[in-house]
Amino acid sequence: MTSELDHFDICIVGAGVVGLAIACQLSRHPLLRRHSLVILERESGFGQHTSSRNSEVIHAGIYYPQHSLKARLCVRGKHLLYEHCSRHDVAFQRTGKLIVAQTTQAGELEQIADKAAANGVEDLRWLDFRALQELEPAVRGHTALLSPSTGIIDSHRYMESLLHLAQQAGAHYAPYTVVDAVEPTATAYQVQCRIGGNTEQESYRFTADSLINCAGLEAQSLASRIAGLPATCIPSLYLCKGDYFSYTGRSPFRHLIYPVPEKHITGLGIHGTLDLSGQLRFGPDANYVETLNYTIDPHKNIHFAQAIAPYFPDINANRLVPAYAGIRPKLVPAGAAAADFSIQEYSAFKLPGLIQLFGIESPGLTASLAIGEHVAELVCDYLG
Ligand SMILES: Cc1cc2nc3c(=O)[nH]c(=O)nc-3n(C[C@H](O)[C@H](O)[C@H](O)COP(=O)(O)OP(=O)(O)OC[C@H]3O[C@@H](n4cnc5c(N)ncnc54)[C@H](O)[C@@H]3O)c2cc1C
């Protein structure tokens, strides 16, 4: 360890929901509680990127391949998240969700139900046409699956609670701190940062025994600035943008309403979700883009209305108003089967204590506390 530099046992880069949940789980871990921890965030505050540009849905764990990290961490994360919300005064609602199949899609809905059961989601209920009409009169479909354990959450308040718990346990939080480069030394990682807002910036160096890269859309870029990390360890990044439109006026739905995803599309199909104030919004769609750009073409409302009409025939395109957009950090290009989360440790490459998270798209919010648990175990294997 370089004695003249400040030192932290654990350094987390990125205060999105994943970095904050990791910090919270590390500070709760019986063997890591006494280790010093710092969370670095380039922006003025936490969660300003993907973590505040999503549907705020607590997913049940229905769609992901059996045994995948997405399936395991979503199902575990959902339980941890509901418990966390109840205990720490974070607003949430178990709205329930309907996946609505049209006449030709009954077989696909059965496959979804089988996948859910394989993932341990055992509370799904089948609704026939009549039961669907009774539950959601504005929705049209041949059959539907009701997922009672799907819900919505105040994600900002959730992140605030994670940071608060980590800080209460002694974690340091440094906003306006950009990590520029990482240099492994014989015993630690030397972290080179810039501190300060857009105007006056100072450079600052410190060492850390364990470094956790959860920089979201910037994770690959940061990985490329870690000396000694083989380029083959850094997966490709593909940006996939999702736009949302608010539906003005009173919501015709009480549940979250999803179509059966069509085979050729990326994502779950344009669906209707509610926020905690009852506002209905539709989205996200999925378009691969080259750069980070969150603007929305207002004329897309027509395309949205066409996609929504099969399950909501009374859709009025004029009530669809651009809301916001988010960008998924995908690991595979358009047309490829969805990739799993990638959570890597590098002891085999003589970089022990380095942990990197790539491709943490949906259900990353739901899975965040389970991701935190998993990463805390990896850190414990090294430091504990
Ligand atoms: C359209 C969309 C809808 C979604 N809907 C849902 C949903 O309903 N439910 C669900 O469970 N999940 C959903 N997700 C997924 C979820 O939002 C993400 O998995 C989660 O927010 C990822 O969090 P993160 O912390 O990894 O990334 P981010 O929130 O992007 O955080 C990364 C942080 O790292 C910081 N950073 C980057 N580089 C540096 C650096 N060099 N130095 C310091 N700091 C740095 C950034 O400023 C940022 O704050 C959705 C995602 C999208 C895109």
The ligand as an ORCA input file, in Angstrom:
! r2SCAN-3c Opt
* xyz 0 1
  C     -35.940      2.060    -20.176
  C     -35.599      1.258    -18.954
  C     -36.599      0.735    -18.148
  C     -36.283     -0.018    -17.025
  N     -37.292     -0.449    -16.204
  C     -36.975     -1.166    -15.103
  C     -38.009     -1.598    -14.220
  O     -39.170     -1.243    -14.354
  N     -37.665     -2.403    -13.184
  C     -36.368     -2.807    -12.981
  O     -36.150     -3.593    -12.063
  N     -35.373     -2.350    -13.760
  C     -35.650     -1.530    -14.799
  N     -34.654     -1.048    -15.593
  C     -33.267     -1.374    -15.248
  C     -32.712     -0.448    -14.164
  O     -33.113      0.887    -14.356
  C     -31.184     -0.552    -14.204
  O     -30.811     -1.904    -14.135
  C     -30.504      0.172    -13.067
  O     -30.992      1.483    -12.938
  C     -29.009      0.200    -13.314
  O     -28.407      0.897    -12.269
  P     -26.856      1.169    -12.252
  O     -26.537      1.670    -10.894
  O     -26.140     -0.039    -12.753
  O     -26.600      2.272    -13.393
  P     -26.774      3.862    -13.351
  O     -28.051      4.262    -12.745
  O     -26.512      4.340    -14.744
  O     -25.604      4.352    -12.403
  C     -24.255      4.390    -12.788
  C     -23.646      5.586    -12.103
  O     -22.229      5.598    -12.329
  C     -21.813      6.954    -12.454
  N     -20.514      6.968    -13.152
  C     -20.269      6.575    -14.436
  N     -18.946      6.694    -14.710
  C     -18.343      7.166    -13.596
  C     -16.997      7.506    -13.270
  N     -15.997      7.344    -14.155
  N     -16.725      7.990    -12.038
  C     -17.720      8.141    -11.104
  N     -19.034      7.828    -11.369
  C     -19.338      7.345    -12.597
  C     -22.941      7.584    -13.254
  O     -22.954      8.988    -13.132
  C     -24.173      6.908    -12.655
  O     -24.731      7.643    -11.588
  C     -34.931     -0.275    -16.708
  C     -33.913      0.269    -17.511
  C     -34.243      1.041    -18.617
  C     -33.154      1.648    -19.456
*
